[in-house]
Amino acid sequence: MFRTEVRKTPARSAFAMLELIFHASVRAVRRNHGNAVLGLVMNIMQMVVMVAIFYTMFELLGLRRNAIRGDFLLYVMSGIFMFMTHTKAVGAVVGADGPTSPMMKHSPMNPIIAISAAALASLYTQVLSASVVLYFYHAAIRPITIFDPVGTFAMFLLSWLSGVAVGMMLKAATPWQPEVFGIVSQVYQRGNMIASGKMFVANAMPTYILAYFDWNPLFHTIDQGRGFIFLNYHPRYSSIEYPIIVTVVCMVIGLMGEFYTRKHASVSWGAKR
């Protein structure tokens, strides 16, 4: 009766949505582990272990001579960081709360906010983890020099954004066939271990082998990112435009599919499964 009525304006609504996304992002960061610091440490250790495995594999297989001239470990980390950012974004978006989630019973919440929060939480974790690993490598082992930090970070963001776009498509399709698209999501994430081309230098690959990788937007962002990292590497067989186009197309398809799925969503969908 005595409640003050607040007149809604577009700016007020936008700030309210941003605030909701922020709180949902904090919840998404803490979802995997109750202690946010331990969750970050686990993600850092996952990065370090993967870098160590690929470094050892390069040494044992004698592939180090095919790498870009410069800091070899930075070459390995550049591929690992962008690969993990892409795949973690896909997994976070696919695993975000859907239209039948109990969280959707709260009126301000909707699936788009949940997806945005999951994607931002994934980006926050990966940026912080990569920054910590690079800092300790720079301070404790060997000073590093990045030729174009702004361009490098732009490719890092593009790797994340393309992962969000692919995850949006899989997220929209998953409620219709959870088993099938759950497997497709896992295959895509695991397959990118090889299909991303992070172990190879695109300029040194034969054309018939290059055809197996250049369909993947992550392959282009990794190769272009290395062009920004290393002064003496100039990518010839990848482009920035291709992952941007793929990201926009996948995002539009994913948003259309998400809105369509939300209209037909039902809690009883999985009753017979």
C-alpha positions in Angstrom: 0.0 0.0 0.0 2.8 2.4 0.9 5.3 1.0 -1.5 6.9 3.5 -3.8 6.3 2.9 -7.4 9.4 3.1 -9.5 8.9 4.1 -13.1 10.7 1.8 -15.5 12.9 3.3 -18.2 15.1 1.5 -20.8 18.2 2.6 -18.9 16.9 1.4 -15.5 15.9 -1.9 -17.1 19.3 -2.3 -18.7 21.1 -1.7 -15.4 18.8 -4.1 -13.6 19.6 -6.8 -16.2 23.3 -6.1 -15.9 23.1 -6.4 -12.2 21.3 -9.7 -12.5 23.9 -11.0 -14.9 26.6 -10.0 -12.5 25.1 -11.9 -9.6 24.3 -14.9 -11.8 27.9 -14.9 -13.0 29.2 -15.0 -9.5 27.0 -18.0 -8.8 28.2 -19.7 -12.0 31.9 -19.1 -11.0 31.2 -20.8 -7.6 29.1 -23.6 -9.0 31.9 -26.0 -9.7 33.6 -25.5 -6.4 32.4 -23.9 -3.1 35.7 -22.2 -2.6 36.3 -19.8 -5.6 40.0 -19.6 -4.9 40.4 -23.4 -5.0 38.3 -23.5 -8.1 40.7 -21.1 -9.8 43.7 -23.0 -8.6 42.3 -26.2 -10.1 41.7 -24.5 -13.4 45.3 -23.1 -13.3 46.7 -26.6 -12.6 44.7 -28.0 -15.5 46.3 -25.5 -17.8 49.8 -26.2 -16.4 49.4 -29.9 -16.8 48.1 -29.6 -20.4 51.0 -27.3 -21.3 53.5 -29.8 -19.7 52.0 -32.7 -21.6 52.1 -31.0 -24.9 55.7 -29.7 -24.3 56.8 -33.2 -23.5 55.0 -34.6 -26.5 56.7 -32.0 -28.8 60.1 -32.9 -27.4 59.6 -36.7 -27.7 58.2 -36.5 -31.3 60.8 -34.1 -32.4 58.2 -31.5 -33.5 60.0 -28.6 -31.8 61.9 -27.7 -34.9 58.6 -27.1 -36.7 57.5 -24.5 -34.2 57.6 -20.7 -34.7 61.0 -19.1 -34.1 60.8 -17.6 -30.6 59.9 -18.7 -27.1 58.8 -22.3 -27.6 56.8 -22.6 -24.4 54.9 -19.4 -25.2 54.1 -21.0 -28.6 52.6 -24.0 -26.7 50.7 -21.9 -24.2 49.2 -19.7 -26.9 47.4 -22.7 -28.4 46.5 -24.2 -25.1 45.0 -21.0 -23.7 42.8 -20.3 -26.7 41.7 -24.0 -27.0 40.7 -24.1 -23.3 38.9 -20.8 -23.6 36.9 -22.0 -26.6 36.0 -25.4 -25.2 35.2 -24.1 -21.7 32.9 -21.6 -23.2 31.1 -24.3 -25.2 30.7 -26.4 -22.1 29.6 -23.5 -19.9 26.9 -22.4 -22.3 25.6 -25.9 -23.0 25.4 -26.6 -19.2 23.7 -23.3 -18.4 20.2 -23.3 -16.8 17.5 -24.0 -19.3 13.8 -22.9 -19.6 12.7 -25.7 -17.3 15.3 -25.1 -14.6 14.0 -24.2 -11.1 16.0 -20.9 -11.4 13.5 -19.8 -14.1 10.7 -19.7 -11.5 12.2 -16.4 -10.2 10.5 -13.7 -12.4 13.6 -11.6 -13.3 15.5 -14.7 -14.5 15.4 -16.0 -18.0 17.6 -18.5 -20.1 19.4 -15.7 -21.9 20.6 -14.2 -18.6 21.7 -17.7 -17.4 23.6 -18.3 -20.7 25.3 -14.8 -20.5 26.3 -15.4 -16.9 27.7 -18.8 -17.6 29.7 -17.5 -20.6 31.1 -14.5 -18.6 32.0 -16.7 -15.7 33.9 -19.0 -18.1 35.7 -15.9 -19.6 36.6 -14.6 -16.2 38.1 -17.9 -15.0 40.1 -18.4 -18.2 41.5 -14.8 -18.3 42.5 -14.9 -14.7 44.1 -18.4 -15.0 46.0 -17.5 -18.2 47.2 -14.2 -16.6 48.5 -16.0 -13.5 50.3 -18.7 -15.5 51.9 -16.1 -17.8 52.9 -13.9 -14.9 54.7 -16.7 -13.0 56.4 -17.9 -16.2 57.6 -14.3 -16.9 58.7 -13.7 -13.3 60.2 -17.0 -12.3 61.4 -18.7 -15.5 62.0 -16.4 -18.5 60.8 -12.9 -19.4 58.4 -13.0 -22.3 57.6 -10.4 -25.0 54.3 -10.2 -26.9 54.6 -8.3 -30.1 51.0 -7.0 -30.1 49.2 -7.6 -26.8 45.9 -5.9 -27.9 45.7 -8.1 -31.0 46.5 -11.2 -29.0 43.8 -10.5 -26.4 41.3 -9.8 -29.3 42.0 -13.3 -30.7 41.6 -14.7 -27.2 38.2 -13.0 -26.9 37.2 -14.2 -30.4 38.1 -17.7 -29.4 35.8 -17.3 -26.4 33.0 -15.7 -28.4 33.1 -18.4 -31.1 32.8 -21.0 -28.3 29.8 -19.1 -26.9 28.2 -19.1 -30.4 28.7 -22.8 -31.0 27.5 -23.5 -27.5 24.3 -21.5 -28.2 23.4 -23.8 -31.1 24.0 -26.9 -29.1 22.2 -25.5 -26.1 19.1 -24.7 -28.2 19.1 -28.2 -29.8 19.8 -30.2 -26.6 16.3 -30.2 -25.1 14.9 -31.9 -28.2 17.4 -34.8 -28.2 19.5 -34.6 -25.0 21.4 -37.9 -25.5 22.3 -37.1 -29.1 23.4 -33.5 -28.7 25.1 -34.3 -25.4 27.3 -36.7 -27.3 27.8 -34.1 -30.1 28.9 -31.5 -27.5 31.4 -33.9 -26.0 32.8 -35.0 -29.4 33.2 -31.4 -30.5 35.0 -30.4 -27.3 37.3 -33.5 -27.3 37.8 -33.4 -31.1 39.1 -29.8 -30.9 42.1 -31.3 -29.1 43.3 -32.2 -32.6 41.0 -30.2 -34.9 42.0 -26.8 -33.5 45.5 -27.3 -35.0 47.2 -25.8 -32.0 50.1 -28.3 -32.4 50.9 -27.2 -35.9 52.1 -24.1 -37.7 49.6 -23.3 -40.4 52.3 -21.7 -42.7 54.3 -25.0 -42.6 51.3 -27.3 -43.3 50.8 -28.9 -46.7 47.6 -27.8 -48.5 46.0 -31.2 -48.4 46.4 -31.3 -44.6 45.4 -27.7 -44.1 42.0 -28.6 -45.6 41.2 -30.7 -42.5 41.6 -27.7 -40.2 40.6 -24.5 -41.9 36.9 -25.2 -41.4 37.4 -24.6 -37.7 37.2 -21.0 -36.4 39.4 -21.9 -33.5 42.2 -22.9 -35.9 42.0 -19.4 -37.4 42.0 -17.6 -34.0 45.0 -19.6 -32.8 47.0 -19.0 -35.9 46.2 -15.3 -36.1 46.9 -15.0 -32.3 50.4 -16.4 -32.9 50.8 -13.8 -35.6 50.2 -11.1 -33.0 52.4 -12.8 -30.4 55.5 -13.4 -32.5 57.2 -10.7 -34.4 58.6 -13.0 -37.1 55.4 -14.9 -37.9 52.9 -13.7 -40.5 49.8 -16.0 -40.9 49.1 -16.7 -44.6 46.5 -19.5 -44.5 44.1 -18.1 -41.8 42.0 -15.0 -41.5 40.2 -12.9 -38.8 37.1 -12.5 -41.0 36.2 -16.2 -41.1 35.8 -16.8 -37.3 33.9 -13.5 -37.0 31.4 -14.6 -39.8 31.1 -18.1 -38.3 30.5 -16.6 -34.8 27.8 -14.2 -36.0 26.0 -16.9 -38.0 26.1 -19.4 -35.2 25.0 -16.8 -32.7 22.0 -15.8 -34.8 21.0 -19.5 -35.3 21.5 -20.2 -31.6 19.4 -17.3 -30.5 16.6 -18.2 -32.9 16.7 -21.8 -31.7 16.8 -20.8 -28.1 13.7 -18.6 -28.4 11.8 -21.3 -30.3 12.8 -24.0 -27.8 11.8 -21.7 -24.8 8.2 -21.4 -26.3 7.9 -25.2 -26.5 9.8 -26.2 -23.4 8.1 -28.5 -20.9 9.1 -30.1 -17.7 7.6 -33.4 -18.9 9.9 -33.6 -22.0 12.2 -36.2 -20.4 9.4 -38.2 -18.7 9.6 -41.1 -21.2 13.4 -41.1 -21.5 
